[in-house]
Structure formats: C-alpha cells, structure tokens
C-alpha cells in the first residue's frame, strides 16, 4: 500500500509517500480501507517529535480517518465488512489502509459524507470535551475562543453556540473574520488589528468572559487570561503558536479563576462511556444542523506534505482533508 512515512522526527518536508507493507490485523481490531484523513495540529507536532507522546519509528501521521471496513479481526462484534466508519487512531491515517481497535470505530451516519466524517472527530470531540466536561460551560455564559478560524477553534465556536452560550471569536486576520461571518458569527475580534483585552472589554461592557478556550498559547494566552471574570475557567487546549505560555497565578487568586488542561487522548483512553455519550450528543447537534465541519481544502495523498504545511502555517480556515481513495 502507499503511505506517508515519517522515518525520523524532524521537519515536515522530509516526509515521503512510499510503498509499504499493510499493517497486520489482530484480535479486537478491524482493517479500514481509508477514503479520507483529517489533518490536525497534533499531526504536525508528532512528526517533529514535539507532542506529548512519540510514536515508534517509522510511522504514518494522521490521527482521524473515514473509510470502509475491509477485514474484521477475531473477537470483534457489531461491525461488518463494507461498513462506512470513522475512527480516532492518533497516528497511521495517511495510508491506503489502517488497522484500528474496534473500540475506536464509529459508524458514519447516512447523512454525513466521508470527507466530513474524516474531520468530524478531531476538532469537534476535543472541543465538546473541553467545553462540557472541563469548562462546564452553561447556557447564557460568555465564551471566548482563540484561534477561532482553525479547525478546533471553529468547532468550539459552533459547539458553544449549540450549548446556548454567547460566543466571541478571536482570529489573526480579516480573511478569517469574513469566513466566520459566513458561518453566522458576529462578535469577532481581529487581534492582529486591536488589543484582545480591550476588544473583549468593549464587547462585554467590561464584564469579561466566563470561559476562555485557548488552542493557541503564546503571548495571546496572557491577554486572554485577563479577560476572565470571577469564577472564570481558562481551558488549555493546545499550542498552535509553538510557544508554551506562562500563567500569572495572582489572577487565579484575585478572580478565583481555574486554569484547566484538556487532554482528549487521556479522556478517550480512560472514560469510554463518557466519550460515547459525548459523541451521541454531537451527532444530534449535527443532525439538527447546529454544527458542521467547514472544509477549507482537500489534498491527495501525494500532496499530504502540503496538507500538513497548511495546518502548520495556520493558513487554513476550518479543516484540511487528505482524500486517499475516490
């Protein structure tokens, strides 16, 4: 089969599409003929050796896939060959075939196309876990989303709105502002043009926000923390800026704020019943039309390096997908 191979940790440009042996199927797993693979920022960190975990080398990046089951391992029930499925696998997806644990498999509903299925889990499941379990976001509260034009940020915007919150999005360019307006969002901040803290003060009448959703980190984090009101929750989702920010702990004391880490991989591994409940609720949002992944660009497997680069340079608005098969 063909796959994008990471032979050693380093720059994205050193990755190559190669002919490799298909992965072996084992007990409790299924083989998927991959039709599409969603690209997320952790994929970029994984190939550079900068993520919290390091896959054994060589490996294929790509953490979420959609495709059809082509083979079922021993002990697997409730799934069938030919079934359309999506899976969160953390790596291995940029390949024509992948073997995934049966517990990671979710059937693709009839109303969802395979490109959206390939990008639905990464952004939306992480964002929902962050806002529901870690941030305890309530209807009527105010949510500030940093990096709102990216895949995870836009998912958080949609989910926050679906949960009944007032949603404020912060982005780095006028182009992303326009894209979010087409998605129906009106309270937006271009932090490349105005001070984030002052803009939030203006929009909230000086009251601040209840929850900060931050997948960006870096210098912006410090500004965002100062927008939280009393009992505010600051969600650390990632570091798309490449910089791990520092928190002024006096803010936690003065405003009684909580700084909360969000690690979906840990949630997925240890709280399966809650993972499944979250996904069922997300699918209901999808059926109602309140959430819908926005696909920015579609690449082929031979263009997979370019797909990763589009996520790394934060030029994408919404999600990037690699189409593996027709």
Residue pairs with C-beta under 8 A, 6 or more apart in sequence:
1 19
1 20
1 21
1 22
1 95
1 96
1 97
2 17
2 18
2 19
2 20
2 95
2 96
2 301
3 17
3 18
3 20
3 60
3 94
3 95
3 96
4 15
4 16
4 17
4 60
4 61
4 62
4 94
4 95
4 301
4 304
4 305
5 15
5 16
5 17
5 18
5 20
5 58
5 59
5 60
6 15
6 46
6 47
6 55
6 57
6 58
6 59
6 60
6 61
7 14
7 16
7 57
7 58
8 14
8 57
8 58
9 47
9 48
9 49
9 54
9 57
10 47
10 48
10 49
11 48
12 44
12 47
12 48
12 305
12 308
12 309
12 312
13 305
15 47
15 61
15 304
15 305
15 308
17 301
17 302
17 304
20 60
20 95
22 31
22 96
22 97
23 31
23 92
23 97
23 98
23 99
24 99
25 31
25 71
25 73
25 99
26 73
26 99
27 73
27 74
27 75
28 73
28 74
28 75
28 76
28 101
28 102
28 103
29 73
29 76
29 99
29 100
29 101
29 102
30 69
30 71
30 72
30 73
30 76
30 79
30 85
30 99
30 100
30 102
30 105
31 69
31 70
31 71
31 72
31 73
31 97
31 98
31 99
32 65
32 67
32 68
32 69
32 70
32 85
32 87
32 97
32 98
32 99
32 100
33 67
33 68
33 69
33 70
33 96
33 97
33 325
34 65
34 66
34 67
34 93
34 95
34 96
34 97
34 98
34 324
34 325
35 65
35 66
35 67
35 68
35 114
35 118
35 323
35 324
35 325
35 326
36 65
36 66
36 67
36 114
36 115
36 117
36 118
36 321
36 322
36 323
36 324
36 325
37 62
37 64
37 65
37 66
37 93
37 94
37 118
37 321
37 322
37 324
38 62
38 63
38 64
38 65
38 93
38 118
38 119
38 120
38 121
38 122
38 151
38 319
38 320
38 321
38 322
39 62
39 307
39 308
39 310
39 311
39 319
39 320
39 321
39 322
40 63
40 64
40 122
40 123
40 151
40 152
40 311
41 150
41 152
41 215
41 238
41 240
41 311
41 312
42 51
42 63
42 90
42 238
43 61
43 62
43 63
43 91
43 308
43 311
44 308
44 311
44 312
45 51
46 54
46 55
46 59
46 61
46 63
46 91
47 61
47 308
52 263
52 265
53 265
55 90
55 91
59 91
59 92
60 91
60 92
60 93
60 94
60 95
60 98
61 91
61 93
61 94
61 308
62 89
62 91
62 92
62 93
62 94
62 95
62 322
63 88
63 89
63 90
63 91
63 93
63 122
64 86
64 87
64 88
64 89
64 93
64 118
64 119
64 120
64 121
64 122
65 86
65 87
65 89
65 93
65 98
65 100
65 118
66 84
66 85
66 86
66 87
66 108
66 114
66 115
66 117
66 118
67 84
67 85
67 98
67 114
67 324
67 325
68 82
68 83
68 84
68 85
69 79
69 80
69 81
69 82
69 83
69 85
69 105
70 81
70 97
71 81
72 79
72 80
72 81
73 99
73 102
76 102
78 102
79 85
79 102
79 105
83 107
84 107
84 108
84 114
84 117
85 105
85 106
85 107
85 108
86 105
86 106
86 108
86 117
86 118
86 120
86 121
87 98
87 100
87 104
87 105
87 106
87 121
88 104
88 121
88 122
88 125
88 268
89 98
89 100
89 104
90 265
92 98
92 99
92 100
94 301
94 304
94 322
94 324
95 324
96 301
96 324
96 325
103 272
106 121
106 279
108 114
108 117
109 283
109 286
109 287
111 286
111 287
112 120
112 286
115 295
115 298
115 321
115 323
116 292
116 293
116 295
118 321
119 151
119 293
119 295
119 319
119 320
119 321
120 282
120 286
120 293
121 279
122 151
122 152
123 151
123 152
123 154
123 155
123 293
123 319
124 155
124 158
124 159
124 282
124 291
124 293
125 264
125 268
125 275
125 278
125 279
125 282
126 152
126 155
126 237
126 262
126 264
127 152
127 155
127 156
127 159
127 213
127 237
128 155
128 159
128 278
128 281
128 282
129 262
129 264
129 267
129 278
130 156
130 213
130 235
130 237
130 262
130 264
131 137
131 143
131 156
131 159
131 160
131 163
131 211
131 213
131 235
132 163
132 278
133 267
133 274
133 278
134 233
134 235
134 260
134 261
134 262
135 211
135 213
135 233
135 235
135 260
136 233
137 143
137 160
137 163
137 165
137 210
137 211
138 163
138 164
138 165
138 210
139 163
139 164
139 165
140 164
140 165
140 166
141 165
141 166
141 210
141 211
142 165
142 166
142 167
142 168
142 204
142 207
142 208
142 209
142 210
142 211
143 156
143 160
143 165
143 166
143 167
143 168
143 209
143 210
143 211
143 213
144 168
144 170
144 200
144 209
144 211
144 212
144 213
144 224
144 227
145 153
145 156
145 157
145 160
145 167
145 168
145 169
145 170
145 213
146 153
146 170
146 212
146 213
146 214
146 215
146 216
146 220
146 221
146 224
147 153
147 170
147 171
147 172
147 214
147 215
147 216
147 240
147 314
148 154
148 156
148 157
148 169
148 170
148 171
148 176
148 180
148 185
148 188
149 169
149 171
149 172
149 173
149 176
149 179
149 180
149 317
149 318
150 215
150 240
150 314
150 316
150 317
150 318
151 293
151 311
151 316
151 318
151 319
151 320
152 215
152 237
152 238
153 169
153 171
153 213
153 215
154 180
154 183
154 294
154 317
154 318
155 291
155 293
156 213
156 215
157 167
157 169
157 180
157 183
157 185
158 183
158 285
158 290
158 291
158 292
159 282
159 285
159 291
160 167
160 213
161 167
161 184
161 185
161 290
162 285
162 288
162 290
162 291
165 210
165 211
166 187
167 185
167 187
168 187
168 188
168 189
168 200
168 203
168 204
168 209
169 180
169 185
169 187
169 188
169 189
170 188
170 189
170 191
170 196
170 199
170 220
170 224
171 177
171 180
171 188
171 189
171 190
171 191
172 190
172 191
172 192
172 314
173 190
173 192
174 190
174 193
175 317
176 190
176 317
177 188
177 190
179 294
179 317
179 318
180 188
181 188
183 294
187 203
189 196
189 199
189 200
189 203
191 199
191 220
191 223
195 223
196 220
196 223
196 224
196 227
197 223
197 226
197 227
200 208
200 209
200 227
201 208
201 227
204 227
207 229
208 227
208 228
208 229
208 232
209 227
209 228
209 229
209 232
210 228
210 229
210 231
210 232
210 233
211 228
211 232
211 233
211 234
211 235
212 224
212 225
212 227
212 228
212 232
212 233
212 234
212 235
213 235
213 237
214 220
214 221
214 224
214 234
214 235
214 236
214 237
214 238
215 237
215 238
215 239
215 240
216 238
216 239
216 240
216 241
217 236
217 238
217 239
217 240
217 241
217 242
217 243
217 244
217 245
218 239
218 241
218 242
218 243
218 245
219 241
219 243
219 245
220 241
220 245
221 245
221 247
222 245
222 246
222 247
222 248
224 234
225 234
225 247
225 248
225 251
225 257
225 259
226 251
228 234
228 251
228 255
228 257
229 255
230 255
230 256
230 257
231 255
231 256
231 257
231 258
232 255
232 257
232 258
233 257
233 258
233 260
234 247
234 257
234 258
234 259
234 260
235 260
235 262
236 259
236 260
236 261
236 262
237 262
239 245
240 314
247 259
251 257
252 258
252 259
267 274
267 275
268 275
282 291
285 291
286 292
293 318
293 319
294 317
294 318
294 319
295 318
295 319
295 320
295 321
296 310
296 316
296 317
296 318
296 319
296 320
297 307
297 310
297 316
297 320
297 321
298 321
298 322
298 323
299 306
299 307
299 310
299 320
299 321
299 322
299 323
300 322
300 323
301 322
301 323
301 324
303 322
304 322
307 320
307 321
307 322
310 316
310 320
311 320
